[in-house]
Amino acid sequence: MRWKHLTPVLVGFVVTGGSVLAVTRSVPHALGVLLGPFAGAVARDWQSCCAANSWSIAPYAVGVLALALVMQVTIRSQARSARIARATLWWIGCSAWFLAAILSYGHALE
């Protein structure tokens, strides 16, 4: 994995974590965005409705992120279009993961 692959992760974390920190004023909640769809369930100690919500969001976030990871390995060409496709898919995968954290918190912290 190259260092440039960390850029979407760091950008997603800073934007999402910063937004959560601004709203909740809670550093643990801001750090919780790394848990993606499970952030809300962890924030509420796996309360049944929050856990159910997190588990309902998880297949989508995990699926998109898994697809992005698979495409990093399977698209081997070094052509410009292939590099753009890999980067775009990686950004989409990371964005889906952090968006899932926001959706999870939306339920848990309402």
Order of alpha helices (4+ residues) and beta strands (2+ residues): alpha-alpha-alpha-alpha-alpha
